Amino acid sequence: MRISITLFCIVICMCCVNGHAYAKYKHKHKARGTASYYAGKYDGRKTSTGDVFSNEGYTAASNKFRLGAYARVKDLENGKTVYVLINDRMGNQERLIDLTTAAADYLGCRKQGLAHVRVKVVHDRKGRRHIRRQQRNT
């Protein structure tokens, strides 16, 4: 009896610890906020994932979404949408996402510099498919 109670307590403690660790590092799947775009000075530098940054790609930096996630970014003012791969972190904590110049052009927000957006993480296959389409259309 004593062993089963001890085992039960150990299992409960492990579940609590694992649940707490998951909650601490849980990433968002959707959010609203401000988007901006990268300056040209970052071209050729390594991103957080080790990729070489290019303003011609459809990538983005964010502190709210996991690295390697594909995201749909919708401009709430003009209704346009762009798909990007999150491959970097950003220094500005006030903004939700930093887009490449190509992604900002596709979204139609480059002239304004900032845009109010809704970002949602999408399935990897869907994200890759849409990014290929965007590359063909530019």
C-alpha positions in Angstrom: 0.0 0.0 0.0 2.8 2.4 1.0 4.6 1.8 -2.4 1.5 2.5 -4.4 0.9 5.8 -2.6 4.5 6.8 -3.1 4.4 5.9 -6.8 1.1 7.8 -7.2 2.8 10.9 -5.6 5.8 10.6 -7.8 3.6 10.5 -11.0 1.5 13.5 -9.8 4.7 15.5 -9.1 6.2 14.6 -12.5 3.0 15.7 -14.3 3.0 19.0 -12.4 6.6 19.7 -13.3 6.2 18.8 -17.0 3.0 20.9 -17.2 4.8 23.9 -15.7 7.7 23.6 -18.0 5.4 23.4 -21.0 3.4 26.5 -19.9 6.6 28.5 -19.4 7.9 27.9 -22.9 4.5 27.7 -24.7 4.5 29.6 -28.0 1.6 31.5 -29.4 -0.3 30.2 -32.4 -2.1 33.4 -33.3 -1.8 37.0 -32.2 -2.6 40.6 -33.3 0.0 43.3 -33.3 2.3 45.6 -35.2 4.5 44.4 -38.1 7.5 46.2 -39.5 10.2 45.1 -41.9 13.9 44.5 -41.7 16.5 47.1 -42.7 18.9 46.3 -45.5 21.9 46.1 -43.1 21.0 42.6 -42.1 21.5 41.0 -45.6 24.0 38.3 -45.4 24.0 37.9 -41.6 23.1 34.7 -39.9 19.6 34.3 -38.4 18.8 32.5 -35.2 18.2 29.3 -37.1 21.6 29.6 -38.8 20.2 30.5 -42.2 21.8 33.4 -44.1 19.3 36.3 -44.1 18.1 37.7 -47.4 15.5 40.5 -47.9 14.4 38.7 -51.1 13.0 35.7 -49.2 9.6 35.2 -47.4 10.9 35.0 -43.9 10.3 36.9 -40.7 11.6 37.5 -37.1 9.4 37.2 -34.1 9.8 36.6 -30.4 6.2 35.3 -30.0 6.2 32.4 -32.4 8.5 29.3 -32.5 11.4 29.2 -34.8 10.7 27.1 -37.9 7.0 27.8 -37.8 5.2 28.9 -41.0 2.8 31.8 -40.4 0.1 33.6 -42.3 0.3 37.4 -41.8 -2.8 39.4 -42.7 -2.8 43.2 -42.9 -6.0 44.3 -41.1 -6.2 47.6 -43.1 -5.9 46.4 -46.7 -6.9 42.7 -46.2 -3.8 41.3 -48.0 -2.1 38.2 -46.8 1.5 36.9 -47.0 3.0 33.6 -45.8 6.4 33.6 -44.1 8.8 31.3 -42.3 9.8 32.4 -38.8 13.6 32.0 -38.8 14.9 34.8 -36.6 14.4 36.6 -33.3 14.1 40.3 -33.0 15.3 43.0 -30.6 12.2 45.2 -30.6 9.8 43.8 -27.9 7.0 46.2 -28.9 6.4 44.7 -32.3 4.9 41.3 -33.1 6.8 40.5 -36.3 9.5 41.8 -38.6 9.0 40.9 -42.3 11.6 40.8 -45.0 11.3 43.6 -47.7 9.9 41.0 -50.1 7.2 40.0 -47.7 6.4 43.6 -46.8 6.0 44.5 -50.5 3.7 41.5 -51.0 1.6 42.6 -48.1 1.5 46.2 -49.3 2.8 47.8 -46.1 6.4 48.7 -47.0 5.6 52.4 -47.8 3.9 52.9 -44.4 6.7 51.1 -42.6 4.3 49.6 -40.0 1.1 47.7 -40.3 -1.5 46.4 -37.9 -1.6 42.6 -38.6 -3.1 39.3 -37.5 -0.6 36.4 -37.5 -1.5 32.8 -37.3 0.7 29.7 -37.4 -0.2 27.3 -40.2 0.8 23.8 -41.1 4.3 23.4 -42.6 3.0 22.0 -45.9 0.5 24.8 -46.4 3.1 27.4 -45.5 5.7 26.0 -48.0 3.1 25.8 -50.7 2.0 29.4 -50.3 5.5 30.7 -50.2 6.3 28.9 -53.5 3.3 30.6 -55.1 4.3 34.0 -53.8 7.8 33.5 -55.2 6.4 32.7 -58.6 4.0 35.7 -58.5 6.8 38.2 -57.9 
